[in-house]
């Protein structure tokens, strides 16, 4: 089985395990962009309990063209393990991009309440609140749990013991405000220059021309001794929100909000605008992009919208169906625009 595509149907999604990347030819992929399991047990999802087996990165190295780039999302806590897996599989670490946002989910608890529990003192109930787990499906009080949607209200407490009061509000971690995206490259063959590799494979360099950041209209003069008319070279910081710090010359992209797609309940979907930026950074038009952990298909949607060809693997039948629906809808929309 050979995975390929065409302009009429510029994508393929395979509802099967990505391990060994069955049917993908050696050195046939221009770039890999993927959001694999982070291994942190996000919202108690079974698929996120461990990092992927390093075999998949060896598989990716096999199918990627020499000089081709891979962009791999990760968690801050286990990024170093994933980087080692990538490096041990033959990739060269090139950079770590930071997708920065202000609305991260704090993962902590009030240590003062833990002290009450340790001392067997009943904490003081001070009210209730709606507990949000996953993505909303219905009204304001309807939340998605692991298996179904249900209303969830919890009591709010404060420490009652003197010892607990002393440490009220202390916690176990600060609010996360960025996700790392590991940039790696398959080395170019010995004795081959970047120019020679580009001529042969079309890989080996970053597409800085199509990812430049436009100057702010009316507010910012062109910078540098030889400013480029399209704007600044993109950086390794990708911001979700302007921080009003006087140096906000970075790519801005909104984080995905709940109800972005009524049928798409994937808990970790990425913004299409972010994925389009990443796709443009490491590919050209008609490049072949692989995502071994397709999820709900955001990488594929970005590829199709920007005239790249996409191959995705997704083992979960439900998410594979969502990805297929999103991609077929994208293809149809593009046809209607022509």
C-alpha positions in Angstrom: 0.0 0.0 0.0 1.5 3.3 -1.1 0.1 6.5 0.6 -0.3 9.2 -2.0 -2.7 12.0 -2.9 -3.6 14.5 -5.6 -5.0 18.0 -6.0 -8.6 16.7 -6.2 -8.2 14.9 -2.9 -5.1 16.4 -1.3 -5.1 14.3 1.9 -5.2 10.8 3.3 -6.2 9.9 6.8 -5.6 6.3 8.0 -7.5 5.0 11.0 -4.6 2.8 12.2 -1.5 2.8 14.4 1.2 5.1 13.1 4.0 2.7 14.3 6.2 1.6 11.4 4.3 4.1 9.2 3.1 1.2 7.0 3.2 1.9 3.3 5.1 5.2 3.5 8.2 5.2 1.2 11.6 5.9 2.6 12.6 9.6 2.2 9.3 10.5 0.6 8.0 13.1 3.2 8.9 16.8 3.0 8.0 17.7 6.6 6.5 16.3 9.8 4.2 18.4 12.0 2.6 16.6 14.9 1.1 17.0 18.4 1.8 13.6 20.0 0.7 12.5 23.5 2.6 14.5 26.1 2.7 11.7 28.7 1.2 13.8 31.5 -2.2 12.1 31.8 -4.1 15.2 30.6 -7.6 15.2 32.0 -7.1 11.5 32.8 -7.1 10.5 29.1 -5.8 7.0 28.6 -3.9 8.0 25.4 -1.9 10.6 27.3 -0.5 8.4 30.1 2.9 7.9 28.4 5.1 9.4 25.8 5.0 7.6 22.4 7.5 4.8 22.0 10.6 6.1 20.4 10.1 3.7 17.5 7.8 6.3 15.9 10.6 8.8 15.7 12.9 6.2 14.1 10.0 5.6 11.6 9.7 9.3 11.0 13.4 9.7 10.4 13.2 6.9 7.8 10.4 8.4 5.7 11.6 12.1 5.9 13.7 13.4 3.1 17.3 14.5 3.9 17.3 18.0 5.3 13.6 17.7 6.1 12.2 19.4 9.3 9.9 18.0 12.0 7.9 20.2 14.4 6.8 18.3 17.5 4.6 19.7 20.2 5.5 18.7 23.8 5.0 19.5 27.4 7.4 21.5 29.5 7.8 18.7 32.1 8.7 15.9 29.7 10.2 17.9 26.8 13.7 16.8 27.7 12.8 13.1 27.4 11.2 13.6 24.0 14.2 15.6 22.7 16.5 12.7 23.7 14.2 10.3 21.8 14.3 12.5 18.8 18.1 12.9 19.0 18.7 9.2 19.5 16.6 8.5 16.4 19.0 10.5 14.3 17.4 13.9 14.3 19.4 17.1 15.0 17.9 19.5 17.5 17.6 22.9 15.8 15.4 25.0 18.1 12.5 25.1 20.5 9.6 27.3 19.5 7.5 28.8 22.3 3.7 29.0 21.7 2.8 31.6 24.3 -0.7 32.3 25.7 -2.2 33.9 28.7 -5.1 31.5 29.4 -3.3 28.4 30.5 -4.8 26.0 33.0 -3.2 26.2 36.4 -2.5 22.7 37.8 -2.4 23.2 41.5 -4.4 23.0 44.8 -4.5 24.8 48.1 -1.9 23.3 50.4 -3.7 24.8 53.4 -6.6 22.4 52.7 -4.2 19.5 52.5 -2.9 20.4 55.9 -6.5 20.4 57.3 -6.9 16.9 55.8 -3.6 15.7 57.3 -4.7 17.1 60.7 -8.2 15.5 60.3 -9.8 19.0 60.5 -12.9 19.7 58.4 -12.3 22.7 56.2 -14.8 25.5 56.1 -17.3 25.5 53.2 -17.6 29.0 51.6 -19.6 28.4 48.5 -19.9 26.5 45.2 -18.5 26.9 41.7 -18.9 25.2 38.2 -16.1 22.8 37.5 -15.0 22.7 33.9 -13.4 19.5 32.6 -12.9 19.2 28.9 -14.9 21.2 26.4 -18.5 22.4 26.7 -21.1 20.8 24.6 -24.4 22.2 25.8 -25.3 25.2 27.9 -23.2 27.0 30.4 -23.5 24.3 33.0 -22.9 21.3 30.7 -19.3 20.0 30.7 -17.6 17.0 29.0 -16.2 14.4 31.3 -14.2 11.3 30.2 -17.3 9.4 29.1 -20.2 11.8 28.8 -21.5 15.3 29.3 -22.9 16.3 32.7 -23.3 19.2 35.0 -20.6 19.6 37.6 -20.7 21.8 40.6 -18.1 21.7 43.4 -17.9 23.2 46.9 -15.4 25.9 47.6 -13.4 25.6 50.9 -10.9 27.5 53.0 -8.6 26.1 55.7 -10.1 25.8 59.2 -7.0 24.7 61.2 -4.5 27.4 62.4 -1.7 25.5 60.6 -3.8 25.4 57.4 -4.6 29.1 57.6 -0.9 29.9 57.8 -0.4 28.2 54.3 -3.7 29.1 52.7 -3.3 29.8 49.0 0.1 28.1 48.8 0.2 25.7 45.8 2.1 23.1 43.8 2.8 24.9 40.5 2.5 28.1 38.6 0.1 28.8 35.7 1.5 27.4 32.3 1.7 30.1 29.7 3.5 28.4 26.8 3.9 25.1 25.1 7.2 24.1 23.5 7.4 23.0 19.9 10.6 21.1 19.3 12.2 21.8 15.9 14.4 19.0 14.6 16.0 18.3 11.2 17.1 15.1 9.5 20.7 15.8 8.6 21.8 16.4 5.0 24.1 13.7 3.6 27.8 14.1 4.1 29.4 16.1 1.2 26.1 17.6 0.1 25.5 21.3 0.4 22.2 22.9 1.3 21.8 24.2 -2.2 22.4 20.8 -3.7 20.0 19.2 -1.3 17.3 21.8 -2.1 17.7 21.2 -5.8 17.4 17.4 -5.3 14.8 17.1 -2.5 13.3 20.5 -2.0 14.2 20.3 1.7 17.0 21.6 4.0 16.0 25.2 4.7 13.2 27.2 6.3 10.6 29.1 4.3 11.3 32.5 5.9 9.8 34.4 3.0 6.2 33.2 3.5 6.3 33.5 7.3 7.5 37.1 7.7 5.7 39.2 10.2 4.2 42.4 8.6 5.1 45.7 10.1 2.3 47.3 12.2 0.3 49.7 9.9 0.9 53.3 10.8 2.7 52.6 14.0 6.0 50.9 13.2 8.7 52.0 10.8 10.7 49.5 8.8 13.6 48.2 10.9 17.2 47.3 10.1 19.7 48.7 7.6 18.1 46.8 4.8 14.5 46.2 5.8 12.5 43.6 4.0 9.2 44.9 2.4 7.3 41.9 3.8 8.3 42.5 7.4 10.4 40.8 10.1 11.8 37.3 10.1 9.6 35.1 12.2 10.9 34.3 15.7 10.9 31.3 17.9 8.2 32.9 20.1 4.6 32.6 18.9 2.3 34.6 21.1 -1.4 34.1 21.5 -2.1 37.5 23.1 -0.4 40.9 22.9 1.3 41.5 26.2 1.6 45.3 25.9 5.3 45.1 26.9 6.6 47.4 24.2 8.3 44.6 22.3 5.4 42.6 20.9 6.8 42.0 17.5 5.9 38.3 17.4 3.4 36.1 15.6 0.0 36.3 17.4 -2.5 33.5 17.2 -5.7 33.0 19.3 -6.0 29.8 21.3 -8.9 27.5 20.4 -12.0 28.4 22.4 -14.7 26.0 23.4 -17.4 25.5 20.8 -15.1 26.3 17.9 -16.6 23.3 16.2 -19.8 21.7 17.6 -18.8 18.3 16.4 -15.1 18.5 17.4 -14.7 17.5 21.1 -10.9 16.8 20.9 -9.5 18.2 24.2 -6.1 19.4 22.8 -6.9 20.8 19.3 -4.6 23.5 18.0 -5.5 26.7 16.3 -5.5 26.5 12.5 -3.8 29.9 12.3 -0.9 28.5 14.4 -0.7 25.3 12.3 -0.7 27.3 9.0 2.2 29.3 10.3 4.1 26.2 11.2 3.2 24.5 7.9 4.5 27.5 5.9 7.7 27.6 7.9 8.9 24.2 6.9 7.3 23.5 3.5 6.5 24.9 0.1 3.3 24.6 -2.0 2.7 20.9 -3.0 5.0 19.6 -0.2 4.0 16.3 1.4 3.4 16.7 5.1 3.0 13.8 7.6 1.2 13.9 11.0 1.5 10.5 12.8 -0.8 11.7 15.6 -3.5 13.4 13.6 -6.1 13.9 16.4 -9.0 16.0 15.0 -6.9 17.0 11.9 -5.8 20.6 12.5 -2.4 20.0 10.8 -4.3 18.6 7.8 -6.7 21.4 7.6 -3.8 23.9 7.6 -2.0 21.9 4.9 -5.0 21.7 2.6 -5.8 25.4 2.9 -2.2 26.3 2.0 -2.0 23.8 -0.9 0.1 21.2 0.7 -0.6 17.4 0.5 -1.3 15.7 3.8 -1.0 12.2 5.2 -2.3 11.5 8.7 -2.5 8.5 11.0 -5.1 8.4 13.9 -5.8 5.3 15.8 -9.0 6.6 17.5 -11.9 6.0 15.2 -13.9 8.9 16.6 -11.1 11.4 16.1 -10.3 10.0 12.7 -13.9 10.6 11.7 -13.8 14.2 12.9 -10.5 14.8 11.0 -12.0 13.4 7.8 -15.1 15.6 8.2 -13.0 18.7 8.8 -10.7 18.0 5.8 -13.4 17.1 3.4 -15.3 20.3 4.4 -12.1 22.3 3.8 -11.6 20.8 0.3 -15.2 21.6 -0.5 -14.9 25.2 0.7 -11.8 25.7 -1.4 -13.6 24.4 -4.5 -16.5 26.8 -3.9 -14.0 29.7 -3.6 -12.5 29.0 -7.0 
